[in-house]
Amino acid sequence: MSIQQLPEQLVNQIAAGEVIERPASVLKELVENSLDAGARRIQVQIEQGGARLIRVQDDGCGIPRDELALALSRHATSKISSLADLEGVLSMGFRGEALPSIASVSRLSLCSRAAGADSAWLIDGQSPARPAALPQGTLIEVRDLFYNTPARRKFLKAEKTEFGHIETLLKRLALARPQVRFDLQHNGRELFALAAAEDEQERSRRLGLLLGKGFVENSLAFEQQAAGLRLYGWLALPSFSRSQADMQFFYVNGRMVRDKLVTHAVRQGYQDVLYAGRHPAYVLFLEIDPAQVDVNVHPAKSEVRFRDSRLVHDFIFRTLHQVLADAGPGGASGQGSRAQSGPAPNTDPGPPTARPQAPPRPPLRPRPMPLQVAETARHYSASMGWQMPPARADGPAEAGGEMPPLGFALAQLHGVYILAQNATGLVLVDMHAAHERISYEQLKQRFEQQNVAVQPLLVPEPVAVSAAEADRCEAEADFLAQLGVQVDRIGAESLLVRALPALLRGADAAQLVRDLLADLMEFGSSRRLQEQGNRILATMACHGSVRANRRLSREEMNALLRDMERTERSGQCNHGRPTWVQLDMKALDGLFMRGQ
């Protein structure tokens, strides 16, 4: 066939195939245009999941009469005029393809009244513009989507499914623009009317309406700036993890994106605290110099490319890692597995501005101490001047200083749980899980400092292994020595354990070595050993922690509580399970119907 120019209608339909996947794709383009027009209220009406009607009305700046027809032509936009504009674009749209692409696969009408104009003007199909009644702003109706491309229409899912995508999309947009009111109707029924959120309390309320009260109650509000980057938003506690990645919202300069680099950085930030197979929940906003990010890499503008991807990755990882580390009972960000959410940050994706934050209480850091807590317990109460609070304390103890976050131990339950009383009410601690986290964090700290103290065994312990395991043990002798484990091979299938880390004094040496060898056999190369170093340390920490059914004295229990307050990420064990929960007096009163 000879080369020929494609008809304009076909060109638009091809472009629509890249941008318009389903009704939600249409809505995304229309609502983003409304946001670019400075709208403060956006009303959306949907019929039959968007296949029959998508109607979007806003109160933005509007389009002048003489530009209406141009708005429906390809590559016509008011948002950029040069390459410099494109490289620094902050608007949601910029390609100038959305309206003509949508019009090529639907029956589209456009009505708009520009600021200061005497009346609105309406254009649809090939008809010239005509006067219409409309307040300032723009109204777009998209009817019978894919009516002229029946093959595309067959790919639409059930009405409920398509509307589900629409609802999710509008929620994502509403999270990014709290200062804009959003109204949504489907088949004449109002689904939500989100009032504009002007202050912190209203923003938190909107967050609860969109993601549920549970997310607000179990999330940490934060803000961090460094190296020209600003990251802020809400980070859910590991205990609020999800079975699906359905509550993950990330925005770059106000634009919602899906990015593998970001996803990887977030997963790394949650390492050591997220249960296997679970997904974190978050609403995160990244502000960056627009010249440092390319938003022109995907037709639907759902992906971006960072100029310095390593900088962005490390900034996100380190920020989230520290927020979660500070979220323990002794940190600044929250109250363990039931953290109090702080003031909601400003989610207006305008130009980056420095917002003052209340100076947080510095988080307590882990300090080296042996795991034989009985040896260090006796000095705690005397040195700090604390005493047991009264039976019912509604605030910090006045005598002897401020009440510690986890309070003081009352008793031990079935050799598994510690019951403690703090200023709020009752604290329940899984002593094995808590001690495992403390051991793990201390091992990590000392391993990074290459300062793992070694404790020779009084009687070296023989271990029977396979020949392959013995070979691996010999090959990784240097790595094991870095861990504080000294093992000699004394036969084809025999090892002799001579020393363990002092932190793990009292651990079952034979079983510990067997488990370490299992890890070594799985990871294979030395490079993978280094990459999986934390997992190996977690295996060791599990062996050194307090076992169930072990009776602890009151002093030992209090020492463990104090160590938890000094340890990062102590709200979860190494496998992501919670280590402690709080029952305040209101919850306890409710159990017994007091005051009812």
C-alpha positions as CSV (number, residue, x, y, z in Angstrom):
1,M,0.0,0.0,0.0
2,S,1.1,3.5,-0.7
3,I,1.9,5.9,2.1
4,Q,-1.0,8.3,2.8
5,Q,-2.1,10.9,5.3
6,L,-4.6,9.5,7.9
7,P,-8.0,11.2,8.2
8,E,-8.2,13.5,11.2
9,Q,-11.1,11.5,12.7
10,L,-9.0,8.3,12.5
11,V,-6.0,10.1,14.0
12,N,-8.2,11.2,16.9
13,Q,-9.6,7.7,17.4
14,I,-6.1,6.3,17.5
15,A,-5.1,8.8,20.1
16,A,-8.3,7.9,22.0
17,G,-7.1,4.3,22.1
18,E,-4.0,5.4,23.9
19,V,-5.7,7.7,26.4
20,I,-9.3,6.6,26.7
21,E,-9.3,3.0,28.1
22,R,-12.7,3.2,29.9
23,P,-15.1,5.8,31.3
24,A,-12.8,6.6,34.2
25,S,-10.2,7.6,31.8
26,V,-12.5,10.2,30.3
27,L,-13.4,11.5,33.7
28,K,-9.8,11.8,34.7
29,E,-9.0,14.1,31.7
30,L,-12.1,16.2,32.3
31,V,-11.6,16.7,36.0
32,E,-7.9,17.5,35.5
33,N,-8.9,20.2,33.0
34,S,-11.3,21.6,35.6
35,L,-8.5,21.7,38.2
36,D,-6.2,23.4,35.8
37,A,-8.9,26.0,35.2
38,G,-8.8,26.8,39.0
39,A,-12.1,25.3,39.9
40,R,-13.2,25.3,43.5
41,R,-16.2,23.1,42.9
42,I,-16.5,20.1,40.6
43,Q,-19.8,18.3,40.1
44,V,-19.8,14.9,38.4
45,Q,-22.9,13.0,37.2
46,I,-22.6,9.5,35.8
47,E,-25.2,7.3,34.2
48,Q,-24.8,3.5,33.5
49,G,-21.2,3.5,34.8
50,G,-20.2,6.2,32.4
51,A,-21.1,4.4,29.2
52,R,-24.3,6.5,28.7
53,L,-23.3,9.8,30.3
54,I,-20.3,11.5,32.0
55,R,-21.2,15.1,33.0
56,V,-18.6,17.4,34.6
57,Q,-19.4,21.0,35.6
58,D,-16.9,23.3,37.3
59,D,-16.7,26.9,38.4
60,G,-13.3,27.6,36.9
61,C,-12.1,30.4,34.7
62,G,-14.1,29.2,31.6
63,I,-13.3,29.3,27.9
64,P,-13.9,32.4,25.7
65,R,-16.4,32.0,22.9
66,D,-13.7,32.3,20.1
67,E,-11.6,29.5,21.6
68,L,-14.4,26.9,22.0
69,A,-13.9,25.3,18.6
70,L,-10.1,25.4,19.0
71,A,-10.4,23.5,22.3
72,L,-11.8,20.6,20.4
73,S,-8.9,20.5,17.9
74,R,-5.8,18.4,18.4
75,H,-2.7,19.8,20.0
76,A,-4.4,23.0,21.1
77,T,-3.7,24.0,24.7
78,S,-3.4,27.1,26.9
79,K,-0.9,25.3,29.2
80,I,2.4,25.3,27.3
81,S,3.8,27.2,24.4
82,S,7.5,26.2,24.4
83,L,9.9,23.4,25.4
84,A,10.8,25.4,28.5
85,D,7.1,25.4,29.5
86,L,7.0,21.6,29.0
87,E,10.1,21.0,31.1
88,G,8.6,23.0,34.0
89,V,5.0,22.1,33.6
90,L,2.9,22.0,36.8
91,S,-0.5,21.7,35.2
92,M,-2.3,18.3,35.1
93,G,-2.8,18.4,31.3
94,F,-0.6,19.7,28.6
95,R,-0.8,17.5,25.5
96,G,-4.0,19.1,24.0
97,E,-5.3,15.8,22.9
98,A,-7.9,14.9,25.5
99,L,-11.0,16.7,24.3
100,P,-10.6,15.9,20.6
101,S,-9.8,12.2,21.4
102,I,-12.9,12.0,23.6
103,A,-15.1,13.7,21.0
104,S,-13.9,11.2,18.4
105,V,-15.4,8.3,20.3
106,S,-18.5,9.9,21.9
107,R,-21.2,12.5,21.5
108,L,-19.5,15.5,23.2
109,S,-20.9,18.9,24.0
110,L,-19.0,21.8,25.5
111,C,-20.5,24.7,27.2
112,S,-18.5,27.4,28.9
113,R,-18.7,31.0,30.3
114,A,-15.4,32.8,30.7
115,A,-14.8,35.1,33.6
116,G,-16.4,38.5,32.9
117,A,-18.4,37.2,29.9
118,D,-22.1,38.2,29.5
119,S,-23.2,34.7,28.7
120,A,-22.2,31.2,28.1
121,W,-21.6,29.5,24.7
122,L,-22.3,25.9,23.7
123,I,-20.7,23.9,21.0
124,D,-21.4,20.3,20.0
125,G,-20.6,18.3,16.9
126,Q,-20.0,20.4,13.8
127,S,-22.6,23.1,14.8
128,P,-21.3,26.7,15.4
129,A,-21.3,28.0,19.0
130,R,-24.6,29.3,20.3
131,P,-25.7,31.1,23.5
132,A,-26.6,29.1,26.5
133,A,-27.4,29.6,30.2
134,L,-24.5,28.7,32.6
135,P,-22.7,30.5,35.5
136,Q,-19.0,31.1,35.2
137,G,-17.2,27.9,34.5
138,T,-17.4,24.9,32.1
139,L,-19.9,22.1,31.5
140,I,-18.9,19.1,29.4
141,E,-21.2,16.2,28.6
142,V,-19.9,13.0,27.1
143,R,-22.7,10.7,25.9
144,D,-22.7,7.2,24.4
145,L,-19.0,6.4,24.9
146,F,-17.5,4.3,22.0
147,Y,-20.9,4.4,20.1
148,N,-18.9,4.6,16.8
149,T,-16.2,2.1,17.8
150,P,-18.3,-1.0,18.8
151,A,-15.2,-3.2,19.2
152,R,-14.0,-0.9,22.0
153,R,-17.4,-0.8,23.6
154,K,-17.3,-4.6,23.9
155,F,-14.3,-4.3,26.2
156,L,-16.2,-2.3,28.8
157,K,-17.0,-4.3,32.0
158,A,-20.2,-4.4,33.9
159,E,-21.8,-1.1,35.0
160,K,-20.8,-1.7,38.7
161,T,-17.2,-2.4,37.8
162,E,-16.9,0.7,35.6
163,F,-18.4,2.9,38.2
164,G,-16.1,1.4,40.8
165,H,-13.1,2.7,38.7
166,I,-14.8,6.1,38.5
167,E,-15.4,6.3,42.2
168,T,-11.8,5.3,43.0
169,L,-10.4,7.9,40.6
170,L,-12.5,10.7,42.0
171,K,-11.3,9.8,45.5
172,R,-7.7,9.9,44.4
173,L,-8.3,13.4,42.9
174,A,-10.2,14.5,46.0
175,L,-7.3,13.4,48.3
176,A,-4.9,15.6,46.3
177,R,-7.1,18.7,46.2
178,P,-8.7,19.2,49.6
179,Q,-9.5,22.8,48.9
180,V,-11.9,21.8,46.1
181,R,-15.5,20.6,46.6
182,F,-16.4,17.4,44.8
183,D,-19.9,16.1,44.2
184,L,-20.6,12.7,42.7
185,Q,-23.9,11.2,41.5
186,H,-24.6,7.9,39.8
187,N,-27.9,7.2,38.1
188,G,-29.4,10.2,39.9
189,R,-28.3,9.0,43.4
190,E,-25.8,11.1,45.3
191,L,-22.7,9.1,46.4
192,F,-20.8,11.8,48.2
193,A,-20.6,15.5,48.5
194,L,-17.1,16.5,49.8
195,A,-17.0,20.0,51.1
196,A,-13.8,22.0,50.6
197,A,-11.4,21.4,53.5
198,E,-9.8,24.6,54.5
199,D,-8.1,23.7,57.8
200,E,-6.4,20.7,59.4
201,Q,-9.5,19.3,61.1
202,E,-11.5,19.4,57.9
203,R,-8.7,17.7,56.0
204,S,-8.6,14.9,58.5
205,R,-12.3,14.6,58.2
206,R,-12.1,14.4,54.4
207,L,-9.4,11.7,54.8
208,G,-11.7,9.7,57.0
209,L,-14.6,10.0,54.6
210,L,-12.5,8.8,51.7
211,L,-10.4,6.1,53.3
212,G,-12.3,5.3,56.5
213,K,-11.9,6.4,60.1
214,G,-9.6,3.4,60.8
215,F,-7.0,4.8,58.5
216,V,-7.0,8.2,60.2
217,E,-6.8,6.6,63.7
218,N,-3.9,4.3,62.6
219,S,-1.8,6.7,60.5
220,L,1.1,9.1,61.2
221,A,1.0,12.6,59.8
222,F,4.5,13.8,58.9
223,E,6.5,16.2,56.8
224,Q,10.2,16.1,55.7
225,Q,12.3,18.4,53.5
226,A,15.8,17.8,52.2
227,A,17.9,18.3,49.1
228,G,15.2,20.3,47.4
229,L,12.6,17.6,48.0
230,R,9.5,17.7,50.3
231,L,7.6,14.6,51.3
232,Y,4.5,14.8,53.5
233,G,1.2,13.0,54.0
234,W,-0.1,10.1,56.1
235,L,1.7,6.8,56.7
236,A,-0.4,3.9,58.1
237,L,1.1,1.9,60.9
238,P,2.2,-1.6,60.0
239,S,-0.6,-3.0,62.1
240,F,-3.0,-1.4,59.6
241,S,-1.6,-3.3,56.7
242,R,-3.8,-4.5,53.9
243,S,-4.2,-7.8,52.0
244,Q,-4.2,-5.9,48.7
245,A,-2.4,-2.8,47.5
246,D,-5.7,-0.9,47.4
247,M,-4.9,2.0,49.8
248,Q,-1.8,3.4,48.3
249,F,-1.9,6.9,47.0
250,F,1.2,8.7,45.7
251,Y,1.4,12.2,44.1
252,V,4.2,14.1,42.5
253,N,3.6,17.8,42.4
254,G,-0.1,17.1,42.9
255,R,-0.2,14.6,40.0
256,M,-1.2,11.0,41.0
257,V,1.3,8.5,39.6
258,R,2.2,4.9,39.6
259,D,6.0,4.4,39.9
260,K,8.0,1.3,40.5
261,L,10.8,3.3,42.1
262,V,8.5,4.8,44.6
263,T,6.8,1.5,45.4
264,H,10.2,-0.1,46.0
265,A,11.3,2.7,48.3
266,V,8.1,2.5,50.3
267,R,8.4,-1.3,50.7
268,Q,12.0,-0.8,51.9
269,G,10.8,1.8,54.4
270,Y,8.4,-0.9,55.8
271,Q,11.0,-3.6,55.9
272,D,11.2,-5.5,59.2
273,V,7.8,-4.3,60.4
274,L,5.4,-5.6,57.7
275,Y,3.9,-9.1,58.0
276,A,4.6,-11.4,55.1
277,G,2.2,-10.9,52.2
278,R,0.7,-7.7,53.6
279,H,0.7,-4.3,51.9
280,P,1.2,-0.9,53.5
281,A,-1.4,1.9,53.3
282,Y,-0.4,5.5,52.7
283,V,-1.2,8.9,51.2
284,L,2.0,10.5,50.2
285,F,2.8,13.8,48.4
286,L,6.2,14.5,46.9
287,E,7.1,18.0,45.8
288,I,10.1,18.4,43.6
289,D,11.5,21.0,41.1
290,P,9.4,20.3,38.0
291,A,12.6,20.5,35.9
292,Q,13.8,17.4,37.8
293,V,10.9,15.2,36.8
294,D,9.6,14.3,33.3
295,V,5.8,13.9,33.2
296,N,5.7,13.4,29.4
297,V,6.5,9.7,29.4
298,H,3.0,8.2,29.2
299,P,0.0,9.2,27.2
300,A,-2.3,9.1,30.2
301,K,0.3,11.0,32.3
302,S,0.2,8.3,34.9
303,E,3.9,7.7,35.0
304,V,6.9,10.0,35.6
305,R,10.7,9.7,35.3
306,F,13.0,11.3,37.8
307,R,16.2,12.9,36.7
308,D,18.0,11.7,39.8
309,S,16.1,8.6,40.7
310,R,18.6,7.4,43.3
311,L,18.2,10.6,45.3
312,V,14.4,10.4,45.2
313,H,14.4,6.7,46.1
314,D,16.8,7.2,49.1
315,F,14.9,10.3,50.3
316,I,11.6,8.5,50.3
317,F,13.1,5.3,51.9
318,R,15.0,7.2,54.7
319,T,12.0,9.4,55.5
320,L,9.5,6.6,55.9
321,H,12.0,4.4,57.6
322,Q,12.6,7.1,60.3
323,V,8.9,8.0,60.6
324,L,8.1,4.3,61.4
325,A,11.2,4.0,63.7
326,D,9.9,7.0,65.7
327,A,6.4,5.6,66.0
328,G,7.2,3.4,69.0
329,P,6.1,4.1,72.6
330,G,9.2,6.2,73.3
331,G,9.2,8.0,69.9
332,A,7.8,11.3,68.7
333,S,5.4,10.1,66.0
334,G,2.8,8.0,67.7
335,Q,1.6,5.6,70.4
336,G,2.6,2.2,69.2
337,S,0.1,0.0,67.3
338,R,-2.6,2.5,68.1
339,A,-0.8,5.7,67.2
340,Q,-2.6,9.0,67.7
341,S,-2.7,10.7,64.3
342,G,-1.1,14.1,64.4
343,P,-2.5,17.2,62.6
344,A,-3.2,16.5,59.0
345,P,-0.6,18.1,56.8
346,N,-1.5,20.6,54.1
347,T,-2.2,18.6,50.9
348,D,-2.5,21.7,48.7
349,P,0.0,20.8,45.9
350,G,0.9,24.4,45.2
351,P,4.5,25.7,45.2
352,P,6.6,24.2,47.9
353,T,6.6,26.3,51.1
354,A,8.2,25.7,54.5
355,R,5.5,25.0,57.1
356,P,6.6,25.3,60.7
357,Q,6.0,22.2,62.8
358,A,5.7,21.8,66.5
359,P,9.0,20.7,67.9
360,P,8.6,16.9,68.6
361,R,10.0,15.1,71.6
362,P,13.3,13.5,70.5
363,P,12.8,9.8,70.0
364,L,14.7,7.6,72.5
365,R,17.4,5.5,70.7
366,P,18.5,2.0,71.5
367,R,21.5,1.8,73.8
368,P,23.8,-1.2,74.2
369,M,22.7,-3.4,77.1
370,P,22.8,-7.2,77.7
371,L,19.6,-9.1,77.2
372,Q,19.8,-10.5,80.7
373,V,17.3,-7.9,81.8
374,A,17.3,-8.9,85.4
375,E,20.9,-7.7,85.7
376,T,20.0,-4.1,84.7
377,A,16.5,-3.9,86.1
378,R,17.0,-2.8,89.7
379,H,18.3,0.6,89.0
380,Y,15.4,1.8,86.7
381,S,12.9,3.0,89.2
382,A,15.4,4.4,91.7
383,S,17.5,6.3,89.1
384,M,14.4,7.8,87.4
385,G,12.5,8.6,90.6
386,W,9.3,6.9,89.4
387,Q,6.8,5.2,91.5
388,M,3.7,3.1,90.7
389,P,0.7,5.4,89.7
390,P,-2.6,5.3,91.6
391,A,-5.1,2.7,90.6
392,R,-6.8,5.0,88.1
393,A,-4.7,7.7,86.5
394,D,-6.2,10.0,83.9
395,G,-3.0,11.9,83.3
396,P,0.8,11.6,84.0
397,A,1.9,10.7,87.5
398,E,2.8,13.9,89.4
399,A,5.0,12.2,92.0
400,G,8.6,11.5,90.9
401,G,8.4,12.6,87.3
402,E,6.5,11.9,84.1
403,M,4.9,8.5,83.6
404,P,6.8,6.5,81.1
405,P,4.8,5.7,77.9
406,L,4.3,2.0,78.6
407,G,3.9,2.6,82.4
408,F,4.8,-0.1,85.0
409,A,4.3,-3.8,85.1
410,L,1.4,-5.2,87.2
411,A,1.6,-8.9,86.4
412,Q,2.4,-11.6,83.9
413,L,-0.4,-13.6,82.2
414,H,0.2,-17.3,81.4
415,G,3.9,-16.7,81.0
416,V,3.2,-14.9,77.6
417,Y,1.8,-11.4,78.2
418,I,2.9,-8.6,80.5
419,L,0.1,-6.5,81.9
420,A,1.1,-2.9,82.7
421,Q,-0.6,0.3,83.8
422,N,0.2,3.6,82.2
423,A,-1.4,7.1,82.3
424,T,-4.0,6.1,79.7
425,G,-5.1,2.7,81.0
426,L,-4.0,-0.9,80.5
427,V,-1.1,-2.0,78.3
428,L,-0.7,-5.6,77.1
429,V,2.7,-6.7,75.9
430,D,3.7,-9.9,74.0
431,M,7.0,-10.3,75.9
432,H,8.6,-12.7,73.3
433,A,7.7,-10.5,70.3
434,A,8.9,-7.4,72.1
435,H,12.1,-8.9,73.3
436,E,12.7,-10.3,69.8
437,R,12.5,-6.7,68.3
438,I,14.9,-5.4,71.0
439,S,17.4,-8.1,70.3
440,Y,17.1,-7.6,66.6
441,E,17.7,-3.8,66.7
442,Q,20.7,-4.2,69.0
443,L,22.2,-6.9,66.7
444,K,21.7,-4.7,63.6
445,Q,23.3,-1.7,65.4
446,R,26.3,-3.7,66.5
447,F,26.7,-5.5,63.2
448,E,26.7,-2.2,61.3
449,Q,29.3,-0.9,63.8
450,Q,31.3,-4.2,63.4
451,N,31.1,-4.4,67.2
452,V,29.4,-7.7,67.9
453,A,30.7,-8.8,71.3
454,V,31.5,-12.5,71.4
455,Q,30.9,-14.9,74.3
456,P,32.8,-18.2,74.3
457,L,30.8,-21.2,75.3
458,L,31.9,-22.8,78.5
459,V,31.4,-26.1,76.8
460,P,31.7,-26.1,73.0
461,E,28.6,-27.7,71.5
462,P,28.7,-30.3,68.6
463,V,26.2,-30.0,65.8
464,A,25.4,-32.7,63.2
465,V,24.7,-31.3,59.7
466,S,24.8,-32.5,56.1
467,A,28.0,-32.5,54.1
468,A,26.6,-29.6,52.0
469,E,25.9,-27.5,55.1
470,A,29.3,-28.2,56.5
471,D,30.9,-27.0,53.2
472,R,28.8,-23.9,53.2
473,C,29.7,-23.2,56.9
474,E,33.4,-23.4,55.9
475,A,32.9,-21.1,52.9
476,E,31.1,-18.5,55.0
477,A,33.3,-18.6,58.1
478,D,34.3,-15.0,57.8
479,F,30.7,-13.9,57.5
480,L,29.7,-16.0,60.5
481,A,32.6,-14.5,62.4
482,Q,31.2,-11.0,61.7
483,L,27.9,-12.2,63.2
484,G,29.8,-13.2,66.3
485,V,29.3,-17.0,65.6
486,Q,32.5,-19.1,65.8
487,V,32.1,-22.6,64.3
488,D,34.8,-25.2,63.4
489,R,34.3,-28.1,61.2
490,I,35.5,-31.3,62.9
491,G,34.2,-33.9,60.5
492,A,32.6,-34.5,57.1
493,E,29.1,-33.9,58.7
494,S,30.1,-32.4,62.1
495,L,30.5,-28.9,63.4
496,L,31.6,-27.5,66.8
497,V,30.1,-24.2,68.0
498,R,32.7,-22.4,70.1
499,A,31.2,-18.9,70.6
500,L,28.0,-16.9,70.1
501,P,27.2,-13.2,70.3
502,A,27.1,-12.0,73.9
503,L,23.7,-10.6,73.2
504,L,22.4,-14.1,72.6
505,R,23.8,-15.6,75.7
506,G,21.7,-18.6,76.8
507,A,20.4,-19.3,73.3
508,D,20.2,-22.9,72.0
509,A,23.6,-22.9,70.1
510,A,22.9,-26.0,68.0
511,Q,19.5,-24.9,66.8
512,L,20.7,-21.4,66.1
513,V,23.6,-22.7,63.9
514,R,21.2,-25.0,62.1
515,D,18.8,-22.1,61.3
516,L,21.7,-19.9,60.2
517,L,23.0,-22.7,57.9
518,A,19.5,-23.0,56.4
519,D,19.6,-19.3,55.6
520,L,23.1,-19.6,54.1
521,M,22.0,-22.5,51.9
522,E,19.0,-20.5,50.7
523,F,20.9,-17.3,49.9
524,G,23.9,-18.9,48.4
525,S,26.4,-16.2,47.3
526,S,28.1,-13.8,49.6
527,R,26.5,-10.9,47.8
528,R,23.1,-12.2,48.7
529,L,24.2,-12.8,52.2
530,Q,25.0,-9.2,52.6
531,E,21.7,-8.2,51.0
532,Q,19.8,-10.5,53.3
533,G,21.9,-9.6,56.3
534,N,18.9,-8.3,58.3
535,R,16.9,-11.5,57.8
536,I,19.8,-13.5,59.1
537,L,20.1,-11.2,62.1
538,A,16.3,-11.6,62.6
539,T,16.8,-15.4,62.8
540,M,19.5,-14.9,65.5
541,A,17.3,-12.4,67.4
542,C,14.5,-14.9,67.6
543,H,16.7,-17.4,69.3
544,G,17.9,-14.9,71.9
545,S,14.5,-13.5,73.0
546,V,12.5,-14.4,76.0
547,R,10.6,-17.6,75.6
548,A,6.9,-18.2,76.3
549,N,6.1,-19.6,79.7
550,R,9.2,-18.1,81.3
551,R,8.4,-16.4,84.5
552,L,9.7,-12.8,84.8
553,S,10.1,-10.8,88.0
554,R,8.4,-7.4,88.3
555,E,11.8,-5.8,87.8
556,E,12.5,-7.8,84.7
557,M,9.2,-6.9,83.2
558,N,9.7,-3.2,83.9
559,A,13.2,-3.4,82.4
560,L,11.7,-4.9,79.2
561,L,9.2,-2.1,79.0
562,R,11.9,0.5,79.3
563,D,13.9,-1.2,76.6
564,M,10.9,-1.1,74.3
565,E,10.6,2.6,74.9
566,R,14.2,3.0,73.8
567,T,14.0,0.8,70.7
568,E,13.1,1.8,67.2
569,R,10.2,0.0,65.6
570,S,9.3,-1.7,68.9
571,G,5.6,-1.6,68.0
572,Q,6.1,-4.7,65.8
573,C,8.2,-7.8,66.0
574,N,10.6,-8.8,63.2
575,H,7.7,-10.5,61.4
576,G,5.4,-7.5,61.5
577,R,3.1,-8.6,64.3
578,P,2.2,-6.1,67.0
579,T,4.2,-6.3,70.2
580,W,1.8,-4.3,72.4
581,V,-1.7,-2.9,72.5
582,Q,-3.3,-0.1,74.6
583,L,-6.8,-0.3,76.2
584,D,-7.6,3.2,77.5
585,M,-10.0,3.7,80.4
586,K,-12.9,4.5,78.1
587,A,-12.5,1.2,76.3
588,L,-12.3,-0.6,79.6
589,D,-15.3,1.1,81.0
590,G,-17.2,0.2,77.9
591,L,-16.4,-3.5,78.5
592,F,-18.2,-3.3,81.8
593,M,-20.9,-0.8,80.7
594,R,-19.8,1.7,83.3
595,G,-21.6,5.0,83.1
596,Q,-24.4,3.5,80.9
